[in-house]
Each structure stands twice: as structure tokens, then as C-alpha cells.
Amino acid sequence: MKTYEDLAGDGGSNIISQVVSQREKLSARLAKIKHKVALMSGKGGVGKSSITANIAACLVDQGYSVGILDADLNGPCIGNLLGVGCEQKLVIDDDGIDPGEGALGIKIMSMDMLLLSPDAPVMWTDDAEATSTWVSTMESTALRELLADTNWGELDYLLIDMPPGSDRMDNIRDLIPELAGVVEITIPSQLSQYIVSKSITKNNRMGVPIIGLIENMATYVCPHCNQEGKLFEGQDAEKLSSQKGINYIGKIPFDTRISRKTDSGSLFYTENKDSVTGKAIASVVDAIIKFIEDKSN
Amino acid sequence: MKFLCIPCDEQMETQMDGIMPTENKNLVMKFKCKKCGHMIAMLTNQFETEFVSKIGVELGGASNVGSRPLSMVGSQLSQAKKELDKGKAEDNLVWTEEAQLRIKKVPFFVRNMAKKTIINFALEKGVTLIDAKLMDEVREKVGM
């Protein structure tokens, strides 16, 4: 009797070739993007999206073309920061879907753009009896589609705004093997560093390059006298980075303005480059660029 | 997954007209031995059906439905914009609202094949209107 290997194909579905074709499409799309950088944290609420948006603004300021993939499928919010939401008209043709164009011409793709209304949640079914067994599989597929089906065009940088936690990194590593690296973000609190430490360990064990650690909300800048003060009690995040053997690429003060669009619809960095926070963001961006340049040399 | 006709030692082929998903997400697929003509049906439960639907591949081979941008997201996302669910006009037949609703409930990875089965049936019958009654007839005809 014939064995599995003796039978060519699978009787007509060609599942393997469909999967290969999906991969080829993804590779072709990503080949036009020079550097892919993921920004993540094991912990939620550390300011990943605000930092990502302002790093993008700083890169644009330096003359780079930038896109952002909102990989936080269930809590998409970076589009809101960049002025791109569900009101964005979708332009879809056979080749793909056009990304939204946010502040400073930053290209963005987010689940938020695909939903009917601003308060529509990301729900994969309305059927109360549907199973949740395969949600994770479906989210992996959704992430691949968002990456592969978006007409990113040629970009210098694609920033990936990750959801809280480190589980999505398994997908990203699989989908983007050429990932330049990961930027880990923590706040000074002991709790945040405890979780981020696990995330760093995981990335190290998976062989994901870590560009470095950002300490966000490291200090508080007084809006009146521009003096910095300590905001959280906790171990110095610089110590965590040295314990883990990764670069400490900077501390960014807590600044209430960083997550707001400016009056002109731009991003905080663009109009506050010379502020303490603006300079801290620029310093982080310099460290990211240096890491990537060193890696490619 | 592959199916082998043991008496003929031949691989069985997926039958395009034998895929008939039902609204409760059970799936039926027919396979036929090209040598002796023997047919079998593979019946999947909701869990198995859902798994295939979520990896973005199509049973019976890739079609222009599955290769559309964001095909899985567009078909599975509960509150997705309508633009995501637009397909190419594949025929001039008129689908009643109820028939459209029913075909939309079919998982995307077999939707195109289910549509083809219905369209072929309608053309054979010489009707231009596809309604729920005709869909029931198709289901009865394919024996599922």
C-alpha cells in the first residue's frame, strides 16, 4: 500500500503550496522595507505606543520614511495618536490594501482602520456558541495578513508596536526572520522590571536581537521650572540591562504631552525637539540607528 | 491530510461539487478515486472546521476569494467595514438577501467552492435567481 510520501499533493487542496505562496507574498512585501524594529514590553501601560509614535516622528525628522504596524490586535491605539482611525476610507485592490497616512506622512496599518466605528471592539465572531480554541491561530493569521497585504511601498523603517506581553513575539519572529531587533520598554517600578526581565530572557533564549532597554517615565519634568524629579521607586533600570547583558539606550521622562497630538495635528517630538523629553527621544533613536548600522557592518 | 483508495492503491481527489458546509460549521468534503470511482465523505466537526478557517488556506485549492487582501480578517472580523468583504462579480445571477446572508455564513475558505456549486446548479436548471429554496435543493442534490 502506498504511504503518505508516495502520494503527490493532497488530493487537490494544495495546502502546502498555499502556505508557501503566503510566505512568498510576505517576503516580497517586506523586501522593500530596509529595517524592521519591534517595540515591546512584558508589561502593559509603560507607554509603548506613545514612544513608538515619537520615535517614528524623530526618524521622519531625520529624513527617513517610516511605517508603523499596530500589532496590538485587540487594543489598537497608535492610529489614534497618528490621526488614523476607522473613518479612514479603505483602498483595496488585487495587490493589497493601502496603509493609512498619519501625522508627518507616517504610514500605518491597524485593526482600528478596519472596524465599523470608533467604539467597535475587535471581535472574531458574534456567535455566542463559537469556540475560542483557535483565537490564537486566527490572530497569527491576522498579523500575517496585516503585514503581507498592506501596500507599504519602500520604507526605511517599519516599527512594530507590540501588545503587552511577550507572546506575540513568537509570531513576529516567525513572520519577520530578518527583524533588525527589539526595543524593550520598562518603567522604573519593580513590578514592571520584574515582568520585562522575563521578556528579555525570552528574547535572548529565542535568539531575537535586543537593541536595548528604554526606561520610560524615568523622571517627572516640572512644566514650570523644567526640573526633573523621581516618579517611581525601584531599582535602576540601567542595572537590569547590565544584568541581562543588553544595552541601556536611554531614559525618557514622564511627560503628559507625549501621548497627545499637538494643536497642529503633529506629534510631540516634532514640536518639542529641544525639550528634555524631546532630547531623550532623539538620543534613543540615535542608539537604535547605531545598533542597526553596527549590526550591518 | 491525504486519502488513499486501498483496493486501487490510488490517491483520492477532492470533489469540487461535494463541499457543502452547513451553517452550524460542520463541514462535508467528498473524495473520489479516479480509478474505480469509489467516493467517500470526510465529515469534520466545528473545531476542525474552525481550525482550517483560521490559518488562511482554502480546501479544494486556492481561489480568488482566498487570495484577496485581508481575506481572513475580512471574513472573520465581526464588526469589519463592508469594503473588506467585497468580492469580484463572478456571475450575473441575482442572489436574494437571504441567500446572500446564508452564503456569507459559509467559512471563507470553502465559500467560493460552495458558491460555484450553487451557481452551476442554477445554470444547469436555467434559473437566474438564487434563493434559500434553491440552496436547499443544492444541498439535497449533493447528498449532504
Interface residues (C-beta under 8 A of the other chain):
Chain A: M1 K2 Y4 L7 A8 G9 D10 G11 G12 S13 N14 I15 S17 Q18 V19 S21 Q22 C86 K89 L90 I92 D93 D94 D95 G96 I97 M111 L114 L115 L116 S117 A120 P121 V122 M123 W124 T125 D126 A130 T131 T133 W134 T137 M138 T141 A142 R144 E145 L146 D149
Chain B: M1 K2 F3 L4 I6 D9 Q11 M12 E13 T14 M16 F31 Q46 F47 E50 F51 K54 I55 G56 V57 E58 L59 G60 G61 A62 G66 R68 P69 L70 S71 M72 V73 G74 Q76 L77 S78 Q79 A80 K81 E83 L84 K86
